[in-house]
Amino acid sequence: MYRYTEFDRAFVASRAAQFRNQIERWQNGQLSEDEFRPLRLQNGWYVQRHAPMLRVAVPYGELSSAQLRVLARVAREYDEPEAEVYRHALETQRALGTLRLPTHHAHFTTRTNVQFNWIPLAKAADVMDLLATVNMHGIQTSGNCIRNISCDERAGVAPDEIADPRPFAEIMRQWTTLHPEFAFLPRKFKIAIMGAAEDRAATDWHDVGLCLVRNQDGELGFRVSVGGGMGRTPLIATVLREFLPWRHIMNYIEAVVRVYNQYGRRDNKFKARIKILVKAEGQRFIDAVEDEFRQIVDYDGGPHTIPQAEFERVSACFVEPEKLDTVRVVDKDAAAALEAAAARMPQLARWLERNVAPHKIAALRIVTLSFKRPLQAPGDASAGQLERVADLVDRFSAGEARVTHTQNIVLPWVHADDLLELWQAASAVGLASANVHLLTDMIACPGGDFCALANARSLPIAQSIMERYQDLDELNDIGEIDLHISGCINSCGHHHSGHIGILGVDKDGEEWYQITLGGSDGSARSGDARPGKVIGPSFSAEEVPEAIDALLRAYHVLRERSGERCETFIETVRRVGLEPFKAAANAVRATAESMA
């Protein structure tokens, strides 16, 4: 993990102190609500449907066990609303059928940040001081700025990695933090960096997607894509450069942002994202970026060219953990014991298959802890769970964890001969669900239960589907499938990229849901990134699980087998098209209408 310098620590601490002063001035009436609003947003504090919401930055998804314990403490000691606020929230939600709104929880987001939904603003300064003790903050988790930069959760440990993207992400994080030219963009701006052969960071869905590549001479550089995004207009990013030398990546991003700052729409927030500019201007946008880049490099001297010494300094922070014994080999007795245990216990065998991935070091493995289970929202973690994860991270992963954009936690430094013991320990605390990439490993935003922007609730839909599909035999027979749920068109649940996407919509003040099929995040199991297409009419909340069931029944009939391999859901959809699935889903709506 990146090792914060004295400057880094002082910067975070001073920002927390500054925010305390701003809160005190607001409480004393020296700052109006309009004056205080941008200040709290710059520190990650929103006001949501019922209470404030804090978004904590987790740069490129990395967390230490110490940071996990502080997040647990925030959840336990501060994530509790005032009694009157919570009573009103329960009354509101009870009318909609939701009887439980969890407190003392953290929520992992699809941007690999961590959110808290109930912390009163009166306690905000204390929380920021506490986070600063472990170098955490909320800077640039909100506002029209360059947001938290995300990476592949397997960065630095994946066998298919071309180069570790984390040093570049860290250098760019430092460069973009409080950069005046990046602080007031037409709209928010998101960057993802990928360093492996497989895109596990959904780069094509970002404002800027960066993929490390090597040219014919073996030189390292970036393929640069610009203009991806979800929301009202889902678009896949356009490749601007197939190869850009790594030293110039910040000069090039500066050129992209300058063009966006100059020509991006500021009169209409729905058309203000860079994807709209790229789509509207096409080659003219690309030409403008290239002209600006030449100006920066040729006339300004390339002020943001990354020096070799700085790259090496930052890269030295991302070496293998000191606790890790890299010369350790797999113990033959431990391997035999694991194989024998897997033969006796199908649940262990499935966990090894679904939740354990190869590592660049032959003796190690990458392990995913699933936070998708009944009676808990996808990505939610209680204070107790965070503490237990911290214990597992210390015991099995050299003190380091990663948040994934699919709202799970990865342990990147697990010895192969510790897998049986880890599985037993994770099972004991309910974190060993063998469902990674299966139907119940769904993505869902907080939706209307918490978010003021949402048109409908996501979490009850997620729970209905979760409860319906708990049989692991059935889940494995269905096979790999990405189910993504958003409570509104802002797409925080990434419904556009789901093999099955569910979108909450408002119809005359009532909650309804559209279903999309055929989306992809760009991973190997999904193919090239693309948005799903809407099938059929909208469905009521009660009809959504029936519609999903109908889609899966159609898949069972239509899928093809080749030997022992069965066609996946997304492969079947792309082979036969949408019409058979549309007919299956529409039959559910027609039946409901006939019974009304």
KAQUI-V388391 format. One record per backbone hydrogen bond with DSSP energy under -1.0 kcal/mol. NH is the residue of the N-H (numbers start at 1). CO is the residue of the C=O. E is the energy in kcal/mol with one decimal. If there is no record, write none. Layout:
nh={NH;NH}
co={CO;CO}
e={E;E}
//
This chain:
nh={9;10;11;12;13;14;15;16;17;18;19;20;21;22;23;24;25;26;27;28;29;30;31;36;37;40;41;42;43;44;45;46;48;49;53;54;55;56;57;60;61;62;63;65;68;69;70;71;72;73;74;75;76;77;78;79;80;86;87;88;89;90;91;92;93;94;95;98;104;106;107;108;109;112;114;115;116;123;124;127;128;129;130;131;132;134;135;136;141;145;147;150;155;157;158;161;162;163;169;170;171;172;173;174;175;176;177;179;182;185;189;192;193;194;197;200;205;206;208;209;210;211;212;213;215;218;221;222;223;224;225;226;227;228;229;235;237;238;240;241;244;246;248;249;252;253;254;255;256;257;258;259;260;261;262;263;264;271;276;278;279;280;281;282;284;286;287;288;289;290;291;292;293;294;295;296;297;298;299;300;302;305;306;311;312;313;314;315;316;317;318;324;328;335;336;337;338;339;340;341;342;343;344;345;349;350;351;352;353;354;355;357;360;364;365;366;367;368;369;376;379;380;381;383;386;387;388;389;390;391;392;393;394;395;396;397;399;400;401;402;403;404;407;409;410;411;414;416;418;419;422;423;424;425;426;427;428;430;431;435;438;441;442;443;445;448;450;451;455;456;462;463;464;465;466;467;468;469;475;476;477;478;479;481;484;485;486;491;494;497;498;500;501;502;503;504;505;507;510;512;513;514;516;517;518;519;520;526;527;530;532;533;535;539;544;547;548;549;550;551;552;553;554;555;556;557;558;559;562;565;567;572;573;574;575;576;577;582;583;584;585;586;587;589;590;591;592;593;594;595}
co={5;6;7;8;9;10;11;12;13;14;15;16;17;18;19;20;21;22;23;24;26;25;25;32;33;36;37;38;40;41;40;53;51;450;46;116;44;114;137;149;58;59;401;399;64;65;66;67;68;69;70;71;72;73;74;74;78;82;83;84;85;86;87;88;89;90;91;93;79;381;115;379;113;109;56;107;54;120;121;123;124;125;126;127;128;131;132;131;138;143;189;191;152;154;154;158;195;195;165;166;167;168;169;170;171;172;173;176;179;144;145;208;150;210;160;198;202;203;190;225;192;223;194;221;219;215;213;244;211;241;209;238;207;206;235;229;204;226;224;224;222;220;245;246;248;249;250;251;252;253;254;255;256;257;258;259;260;268;273;274;275;276;277;278;281;282;283;284;285;286;287;288;289;290;291;292;293;294;295;295;296;302;247;307;308;309;310;311;312;314;315;321;325;331;332;333;334;335;336;337;338;339;340;341;345;346;347;348;349;350;351;366;157;361;414;357;411;355;409;373;371;377;106;104;382;383;384;385;386;387;388;389;390;391;392;393;393;397;63;410;61;408;404;369;402;367;365;363;415;416;418;419;420;421;422;423;424;427;426;433;435;438;440;483;485;456;447;447;487;487;458;459;460;461;462;463;464;465;471;472;473;474;475;437;500;443;502;488;491;494;495;482;516;484;514;486;512;510;507;505;539;503;501;533;499;498;530;523;523;520;496;517;515;513;540;543;544;545;546;547;548;549;550;551;552;553;554;555;565;562;560;568;569;570;571;572;573;578;579;580;581;582;583;585;586;587;588;589;590;591}
e={-2.5;-2.5;-2.7;-2.3;-2.4;-2.6;-2.1;-1.9;-2.1;-2.5;-2.2;-2.0;-1.9;-2.0;-2.5;-2.4;-2.2;-2.1;-2.9;-1.9;-1.2;-2.4;-1.3;-2.5;-2.2;-2.4;-2.3;-1.9;-1.1;-1.9;-2.8;-3.2;-2.3;-2.4;-2.2;-2.2;-2.6;-3.7;-2.6;-2.3;-2.6;-1.7;-2.6;-1.8;-2.2;-2.0;-1.8;-2.5;-2.1;-2.0;-2.5;-2.3;-2.7;-3.0;-2.2;-1.2;-2.4;-2.3;-2.4;-2.1;-2.1;-2.5;-2.2;-2.3;-2.6;-2.8;-1.3;-2.5;-2.6;-3.0;-1.9;-2.8;-2.2;-1.6;-2.0;-2.5;-2.2;-1.8;-1.3;-1.9;-2.3;-2.2;-2.1;-2.6;-2.0;-1.7;-1.7;-2.2;-1.5;-1.8;-3.1;-2.0;-1.9;-2.3;-1.5;-1.4;-3.1;-1.7;-2.2;-2.7;-2.4;-2.5;-2.2;-2.4;-2.0;-2.7;-1.6;-1.8;-1.4;-3.1;-2.1;-1.9;-2.4;-3.1;-1.8;-1.0;-1.8;-1.7;-1.9;-2.7;-2.8;-2.0;-3.0;-2.7;-1.9;-2.3;-2.6;-2.5;-2.8;-2.5;-2.6;-2.8;-2.4;-2.1;-2.4;-2.7;-2.4;-3.0;-2.9;-1.7;-1.4;-1.4;-2.0;-1.6;-2.4;-2.3;-2.4;-1.7;-2.4;-2.9;-2.5;-2.1;-2.2;-3.1;-2.0;-2.5;-2.7;-1.8;-1.3;-2.7;-2.3;-2.4;-2.5;-2.4;-1.9;-1.5;-2.9;-2.1;-2.3;-2.5;-2.5;-2.3;-2.8;-2.3;-2.1;-2.4;-2.5;-3.1;-1.4;-1.7;-3.0;-2.0;-2.3;-2.3;-2.4;-2.2;-2.4;-2.6;-1.8;-1.6;-2.0;-1.6;-1.4;-2.6;-2.2;-2.4;-2.3;-2.3;-2.4;-2.4;-2.4;-1.7;-1.4;-2.3;-1.9;-2.6;-1.8;-2.6;-1.7;-2.9;-2.7;-3.0;-2.5;-2.4;-3.1;-2.6;-2.5;-2.6;-3.5;-1.2;-1.2;-2.4;-2.7;-1.6;-2.5;-1.9;-2.3;-2.8;-2.3;-1.9;-2.2;-2.9;-2.3;-2.3;-2.8;-2.0;-2.1;-2.1;-3.1;-2.1;-2.8;-2.3;-1.7;-1.9;-3.0;-3.5;-1.9;-2.9;-2.0;-1.3;-2.8;-2.9;-2.2;-2.4;-3.3;-2.5;-1.8;-1.4;-3.0;-1.4;-2.5;-1.7;-1.3;-2.1;-1.6;-1.6;-1.7;-3.2;-2.1;-1.6;-2.4;-2.6;-2.3;-2.1;-2.7;-2.8;-1.4;-1.6;-2.5;-2.6;-1.8;-2.3;-2.0;-2.1;-2.2;-2.2;-2.8;-1.7;-2.1;-1.1;-1.3;-2.3;-2.7;-2.5;-2.6;-2.4;-3.3;-2.5;-1.2;-2.5;-2.1;-2.7;-2.7;-2.1;-2.0;-1.6;-2.6;-1.2;-1.9;-1.3;-2.1;-2.5;-2.8;-3.0;-1.3;-2.7;-2.6;-2.3;-2.3;-2.2;-2.2;-2.2;-2.2;-2.0;-2.2;-1.6;-2.3;-2.6;-3.0;-1.7;-2.9;-2.2;-2.5;-2.0;-1.6;-2.7;-1.9;-2.9;-2.5;-1.6;-2.5;-2.7;-1.5;-1.3;-2.7;-2.2;-2.1;-2.3;-2.1;-1.3}
//
